Amino acid sequence: MTSIPSNHMERRKMARAATVMAVLVILIGTAFIISMNTGHVKLTPVEVWNTFWGNGTDRQELILFDFRLPRIVLSILVGAGLAVSGCILQGISRNALAEPGILGINAGAGLAVVLYISFFSMNTAAPVFFLPVFALIGAGLTAALIYILSYSRQRGLSPTRLLVVGIAVAAGISSAMLVLTIRLDPMQYQFVSLWLAGSIWGSNWNFVLALLPWLLVLLPLVFLKARVLNVMALGEHTASGLGAHVERQRLILLAMAVGLAGSSVAVGGGIAFVGLIGPHLARRIVGHQHQYALPVSALMGALLLITADTLARSILQPAEIPTGIVTAIIGAPYFLFLLAKSKS
């Protein structure tokens, strides 16, 4: 008797999540079309359509295929990666304020990327493909340090301590990056300063190809772990009682979150708050079950970042501002709002 209402409720949740995802895909498609028509050099919708099907001029093809499309695709991929990473971190820490940028994981990836850029030129394809690897190393070491400093045998992983330690580690790494950037030559300094501000500067297909394999591997693995995240959200003692290997699963999920954040930061720069806002909006719409929250978070993050990047290119034309500044303008007040609401 009780399974019928339960199954009916589950079907309603699935239908709601499917509807939300369909709406988000339509909104992303709309933002994609608007973004292709946005920029210092104007292309009308008809010109974009003709160019897309091979009937445009050489100049129009250069603008669309070599500059705008790689940047648009990259913003979608980076937004999805950061949002899912944030959703994982919030799930395993049971901290509503957890996010790769706030916890310092982005800063660790950034430090590794700055070190890499100081030794290699970004004008060739080979160094580009190694960027996510170095970013992953930096993000992984930072996450390990934060985890060690936040964990205690008596109380487990404290959400409040995790947040405080992450902010402190991020501040320390940011100071180290500041010292390193002073030692760079003018061209490298300009490149790094734009990257640190969160500019989608990888406006060629090499950056897209460098990020895509990481997302194609990690995102399906994360979605398969959705039910594990649901169990872990109940608390360590309850999850252990249900047969979950809490510590092992937490480390696996943390590694996935670090991989998504590190690879996304490597090509997208220091973009913060997408991993905070995306999962929060997803949970408000489809609830806390991760089999729905994770894919909706990915789509929400993609929509947020493609919208922010389009605004960054259009607000101060012919100049443009880094995308990270737009996400910070949106995200910082939202973070303060959540902080004020937090009982802890």
Sequence and secondary structure as in RCSB ss.txt:
>XXXX:A:sequence
MTSIPSNHMERRKMARAATVMAVLVILIGTAFIISMNTGHVKLTPVEVWNTFWGNGTDRQELILFDFRLPRIVLS
ILVGAGLAVSGCILQGISRNALAEPGILGINAGAGLAVVLYISFFSMNTAAPVFFLPVFALIGAGLTAALIYILS
YSRQRGLSPTRLLVVGIAVAAGISSAMLVLTIRLDPMQYQFVSLWLAGSIWGSNWNFVLALLPWLLVLLPLVFLK
ARVLNVMALGEHTASGLGAHVERQRLILLAMAVGLAGSSVAVGGGIAFVGLIGPHLARRIVGHQHQYALPVSALM
GALLLITADTLARSILQPAEIPTGIVTAIIGAPYFLFLLAKSKS
>XXXX:A:secstr
  HHHHHHHHHHHHHHHHHHHHHHHHHHHHHHHHHHT SSS   HHHHHHHHTT S HHHHIIIIIIIHHHHHHH
HHHHHHHHHHHHHHHHHHT TT  TTTTTHHHHHHHHHHHHHHHS TTSHHHHHHHHHHHHHHHHHHHHHHHHHH
EETTTEE HHHHHHHHHHHHHHHHHHHHHHHHTS HHHHHHHHHHHTT     SHHHHHHHHHHHHHHHHHHHHT
HHHHHHHTT HHHHHHTT  HHHHHHHHHHHHHHHHHHHHHHH S  SHHHHHHHHHHHHH S HHHHHHHHHHH
HHHHHHHHHHHHHHTTTTS   HHHHHHHHHHHHHHHHHHH   
